[in-house]
Amino acid sequence: MTTYPATLQEELLKFLRNDQVSANDTVLANHSKDESYHEWSTPDLVVFPEKAEEVSQIMKAAETSGVPVIPFGLGSSLEGNVIAYDKGITIDFSSMNRVTEVRDKDFLVKVQPGVTRSQLNKELKKYGLFFSVDPGADATLGGMAATNASGTTSVKYGVMKDQIQSLEVVTPGGDIIHTGSLARKSSSGYDLTSLYVGSEGTLGCITELTLRVYGIPEHVMAARASFPTIDYAVGAVISMLQAGVPVARVELLDEASIRQVNRFNDTDYIEKATLFLEFHGNEAGLQEDVAFMEEIVSSHKCEAIDFEKDNAARVKLWEARHNLAYAYIHDSPGKKMMVTDVCLPISELGGAIRHGREKMTELGLDGGILGHVGDGNYHALLMIDMEKEEERRKAEMFNEEIVEYALARGGTCTGEHGVGKGKMKYQEREHGKALPVMQAIKEALDPKGIMNPGKLIHNGRGNGQ
Amino acid sequence: MTTYPATLQEELLKFLRNDQVSANDTVLANHSKDESYHEWSTPDLVVFPEKAEEVSQIMKAAETSGVPVIPFGLGSSLEGNVIAYDKGITIDFSSMNRVTEVRDKDFLVKVQPGVTRSQLNKELKKYGLFFSVDPGADATLGGMAATNASGTTSVKYGVMKDQIQSLEVVTPGGDIIHTGSLARKSSSGYDLTSLYVGSEGTLGCITELTLRVYGIPEHVMAARASFPTIDYAVGAVISMLQAGVPVARVELLDEASIRQVNRFNDTDYIEKATLFLEFHGNEAGLQEDVAFMEEIVSSHKCEAIDFEKDNAARVKLWEARHNLAYAYIHDSPGKKMMVTDVCLPISELGGAIRHGREKMTELGLDGGILGHVGDGNYHALLMIDMEKEEERRKAEMFNEEIVEYALARGGTCTGEHGVGKGKMKYQEREHGKALPVMQAIKEALDPKGIMNPGKLIHNGRGNGQ
């Protein structure tokens, strides 16, 4: 007599091919982790559906058996969001990776959840369009929707939530539903789109996304501005935002991060606290914006501004920025990366970063500080030797300190990485009496608690701490 | 022995003053209607709370007795959204009308739900800031949030949902919860803010809003562009959007509407299909944008462009636009206004307006067509003699025809007015299998079904059709 998971595998093979269902050790191991420091845990099975109808059948089989289901993009999450702590079925969306429709006249595109950001932009370029959200990692769009990702361009274009026009979602019961419409705005019914975005697969599986896209800007200008201290750099950003300078990207890198950039790229950027800036617009407007920016950074003791004049230099600048996390990882063999992710009202950002630096020094932690400072969001990149209990404890303590600081000032424990397993413990502190409302929604939409248990929200199941 | 509603009134008077609870006929009549053609119905009681704690106590009393609760702003809704079809308690928020905090450095402001849009802008002007959403009516911000209102500026700044940073909400059980945070972005927990926005008081009462505001633009330029037909005007808008011209407002008025504008205002605008346009930005960028716009409208047979050079002319332009609905009402004593409100993907807008005009002619209906065409949203303003069964039937038929047309093309039955009672009948057609998901949420968050029954969503209670 076969037992679970073999019986379930048998059930799945009634509608999936052999090569769509795997219990192979390597495949399981590849789906046991993300890019974070969180403990690994393998699922029982990994499935590779090719269409929504198959996802629906998988969900029905899982719900009948009460087996956990975890939607999985590329595993680039940073809070254990896709780790199978309760075993079950991991749904890998890599076989659902087609751009299904480009409605260029409506600035809309339909994609399957396994399409990556760079794949989409390659396709859109043919139409003179681009997709704005740029979290660094070449994540899947399904995963980016699930965590409400953002990144370097959200100061101008907004976060993932702002780009999602509608979703196809498979409910835990196996229904295939469509949220929203293709109209630019609507006041019809409850906003299910925004509810599923950022729900980290705890309410259902996203099987198609309709995304808003933009015309490639007429003119783009990028610059690096170096400052004597991180404080001056943050001050300059706040002044720019308050003056209404329409910056498209504004990224802060501290001295340590710039050093790391130079080490792992063919660059010789000045090793001081630096802002990477980008402006999009028409030529005349852009010149006026940049002149205004120069005036503001000068008044904040900016020591040097270097403009990246051609496209190649601009690409190099952003690649260097994006590769920073990987540069740290390469430089620290055997260690794991903890990336903190608080976000605060912009007026509180200077104090928050100052506080973060002090705590890092106090705890003797080594790492870089960088951030999407235009959004009030900053990260500390810490490389942790997970074998050293003391190092691990200190990193955790640091994370808690800066989360407490942010929450006490109207901020959030996660600006863009999501709750996953890592930020569960802060949910009650952050949401208070709103948490039971979230729990009521979870119970109403996933009554058996099969969707990604132990992540984002407690629901009487799951071994998330 | 006293009976309901007298017993409930007694209960309410335990924590409210006499002048906060009214069963006066005039007061009840004033709360029995909105600005739409929908049938009137008086509540049993009207209460005037002054703080969230009082709203909480009202909700507890209502839930215990199973009595309907209807949140009420100013009654400017257009789909019967605040009409007491099931009697019960109407909560009038006019005594909660303070701007409680201006965080100018964070571009955030906290307001109570009874604050009106013009009241807020008057206050913000002192800080060089403005609130962008402009639906025409001087509605309350609580009401605008409840219906996810938008209006003339959403093509640039977005709709109500895009401006709401966080909410204080009183649940049907009387809990006072806070959604979101003050950070510009967050990936923490489910997005309750977006769920309550547009929920039309069917899930809880909004008692405070934290709104995003903007710096008053450096330069503003407004213009009127006249076209030989409505088709050319719509074509020009589509070309402008597709060329990425960053227009801040673009409103279409047909010939009939311009005639009405001239009749009721001190204006002599050319009586042809016209676009009212506005641009915001820095001086150099704006000149380039406007030049580009002129080129585009010319290629769409624009016959005349008039720039409103000074502030007074600009104010007059937008006042004339906003007063259009009232102009129609004044001109049709004894009639009631039906405003249709479909929204489509922009590529479908031209065909939709053409279809709408044809149906109006076919049915012999008289009225104006106007729209927030940058969003794909258009309205037909029809003045209906409600006593004439035939006229009423034709107007209903027209509404159904254009809704069907929009839904068949990926549009929505309501772009900005909300579902209320009037659009209930289209919800299943529009949302399909997503509707039971909405119902599950309604049942989870309002298990006794006391919140604004018969509006937006069926839940086994309420006499909405």
Interface residues (C-beta under 8 A of the other chain):
Chain A: R103 K105 D106 F107 L108 T147 N148 A149 S150 S154 V159 K161 D162 T171 D175 I176 I177 H178 T179 S181 L182 A183 R184 K185 S186 S187 S188 G189 Y190 D191 L192 S194 L195 V197 G198 S199 Y214 G215 P217 E218 I238 L241 Q242 A243 G244 G281 N282 E283 A284 G285 L286 Q287 E288 D289 F292 C343 L344 P345 I346 S347 D375 G376 N377 A406 R409 G410 G411 T412 C413 T414 G415 E416 H417 G418 V419 K423 Y426 Q427 E430 H431 G432 K433 A434 L435 P436 V437 M438 A440 I441 K442 E443 A444 L445 L456 I457
Chain B: R103 K105 D106 F107 L108 T147 N148 A149 S150 S154 V159 K161 D162 T171 D175 I176 I177 H178 T179 S181 L182 A183 R184 K185 S186 S187 S188 G189 Y190 D191 L192 S194 L195 V197 G198 S199 Y214 G215 P217 E218 I238 L241 Q242 A243 G244 G281 N282 E283 A284 G285 L286 Q287 E288 D289 F292 C343 L344 P345 I346 S347 D375 G376 N377 A406 R409 G410 G411 T412 C413 T414 G415 E416 H417 G418 V419 K423 Y426 Q427 E430 H431 G432 K433 A434 L435 P436 V437 M438 A440 I441 K442 E443 A444 L445 L456 I457
